[in-house]
Amino acid sequence: MIFKNMSKMMVIGSVVGLLASTVSTDANANYSHRSGKWESTFKINYEDSASIATDKGETTNLNGDWGWGFSLGYNLNEHILLNYDFSASTPRYNTTLVSDTGTSLPVTHLLDKYDSQFNIVYNVSTSNLTPYVQAGAGWAYLDSNIPDAPPQNVCWYDPWWGYICDGYQSTYDDTAFSYNVAVGIRYELPNYMFFRASYKQSWIDLKHSDTASLGVYQLEIGSIF
């Protein structure tokens, strides 16, 4: 597992290094222009596999999975960034459902997972190439996609098409408090584009399970404006 994680960080670091080697060597390009400006990013995530113990003594295993996300933030100065971060993924999981009568049923399904967090980011250097650390908190929405009630018909009025009816089935889901810490590296180009590569450890306080601990690798491309 250690070598697997190291190889992922080496790939991310190599991508950032390759991008850095292709830009201008002008001395003015070594200074950051982020102070007092907004920024946004689009990112690709890879979430490591994880195991979560439930309050009934069973274990839910999440497979590693790719996801995506975006962020929007404001740089108070060259060091401090405040941002909102959203990410989404659909990892496959396997678990065991236990009924009130004690009957067990193995299940393999896809989990819809959405994270929304507010972060404070500290850039160590004022230059265009800097390591950074991050801490934040927010909430996570998890949908098991396992029905918790029989299907129902839902009808509504549309001003163009009149009354429309469709089927709907509720599922077991949860919205929980989440928090994170991260460490990464940031590189800014002279044209106000920038790249970030990081590793984030995030925790989700679930209601009927132990706290979920998830490791996430992130590669972002962004713009300062």
N, C-alpha and C positions, 0 to 999 in steps of 0.2 A: 504493500500500500504506500509506503514511504517513497519508493522509487517511482511508482505511478504518479504520485502527486508532484514529485520533483520534475518529471518529464513534462507535465502540463505547464508548470511554471517556466521551464526552459523554452517551450514553444512560444508562450506568450511573450517572454522577454526577448526572444529572437525576432519576433514580428516588430516589436517596438524599436529594437536596435536597428533593424533593416530600414525602417521608415526614417529614423533619425539620421542614418548615414546618407540619405538621398537629398537632404535639404541644404540651403545656403550656409556657407561658413562665415557670412557677414557677422562682425562683432555685435551689431545691433540686434541680431537674431537671438542672442543669448539671454536677452532680458524679457521677462514676462510682460504682457499687456492686459492681464486679466483684472487688475484692481479696479473696482467700481463698475464692473460689467457683468451682464447676464451671460449664461452659457447653457447649452442643452447637449445631450448625448443620446446616441442609440447604441445599444449594447447587445452582445451575445454572451449568454451564461452557460456554464456547465456545472450542474449540481452533482456532488458526489452521492453515492448510495448511502443509506442510513437505516438504522433499526430503531424502532420506537416501541417501548413496552406499554401495554394498555392496562387499565385498572382491573381487568379480569384475568390478568396473568398471561395474556397472549402477546405476541410480537408482530408488529407490522413492519415489513421490509420494503423500503423504497429503492428502486433501481436508479442508477445514475442517469441523468437526462439533460439534453440541451434545452435552453429557453431563450427568451429575448426580453428586452425592456428598454426603458428610456429614463432620462433624468432632466430636471430643470432646476437651475440654481443661480445664486447671486454671490459674486465675490466681494466681500466687505473690503478686502485688501489682497495683497499678493499671497498672504498666508491662509486666511480664513474664508472658506466657502460654505454657504448654507444651501442645501438642496433638498428637493423632493425626488424620490427614487421609486420607480415602479418596475416590477418584473413578473413574468408569467412563465409557467412550465406545465408539462403534462406527463409526469413520471408514471411508469407502471409500478404497481405495488402488489404484494400478496400478503394476506392476513387470514385470520380465522374469526368468523362471526360466531358469537355464543348467545343463544336465545335465553329467555327467562327460565326455560325448562332445562337448561344445561346442554342442549343439543349444539354440536359444533359443526360449522360448515366452512371449509377452505374456500377462499375467494381470491381471484386474480383480476385486477381491473386497472383502469387509468384514473389518476387523481388530477383534478384541475386545481392548480395552486397559483394564487395571486398575492404578491407582496407589495405593500405601500408603506414606505418609511421616510421619515424626515431625519436628515443627517447633518452633522457638523464635520467638516473636513479641514484638516490642518496640513497645508503644504509646507514642508520643512524648509525649502529654499525659495528665494524670490526669483530665481532664474526660470528659463523656459523648460528645463529638465529638472524635475524634483521628485523625490519620494514623498509619500503622504500617508497619513493615518486618518481613520474615520471611525465615528461612533454615532449610532442613531437608534431610533425606536419608531414603532408604528403598529400596523396590524397586518395579519395574513388571513386570507379567505381560502378555505379548503373544501372542495366538494368531492365526496367519495364516488359519485355517480352510481351509488347503490340505492334503489328505491326504499323509502320508509313508509309509503302509503300506496293504496291502489291508485291507478290512473284516474284523472278527473277531466271533464270537459270544461273549458274556459271560453266564454263568449264576450265579445266587446263590439262596440259600434264604431265603424269607420265612416267618415263623412263622404268618402268616394264609393265604397263598396257595400255599405250597409252593415248589417250584423255579420260578424265572422266568428266561427267557433273552431277551436283546435284542442287537441289533447295535451294534457300536462301531467307530469308525475314528479312529486317532490322527492328529494334525495337526502341522505344523511350529509350534513355539511356543518361547518364551524367557522366562526370568525374569532380570532384570538390575538392577544397582544404579542408583539414580536420585537426583538431588538438585535443589534448587530455591532460588530467591530470589524474593521478591514485595514489592510495595509497594501500599498501599491506604488506604482510609479507613473508619472505624468510627463508628457512631452508635447510642447506647443510649437506649431509651425508659424512662420512669419505672416501667413495669410489668415491668421486667427482660427485655423483649425487645430485640433489637438487630439491626442490619443491617451488613453489610460488603460493600464493592465493591473489587476488586483486579485487578491484572495480575500474573501469575506467569510466570516463565521457568524451564522445567524441562528437565533433560538426562537422557538414558538411555544408559548404556554398553552398547551392543549387542555381541554376540560376533562377528558376521560382517559388521558394517557400521560406518560411522563413528558417532560419538556423535550421537544424535538430539537436536536442539534444538527445543523446542516452546513456543510462546507461548500462554498461557491467560488468558481473561477470566473472572472469577468474580463472581457475585452471591449472597450468603448471607443467610438469615434464621435467627436463633438465639434461644436462651433461656438466661438465667443462673439457676443454682439452687444 
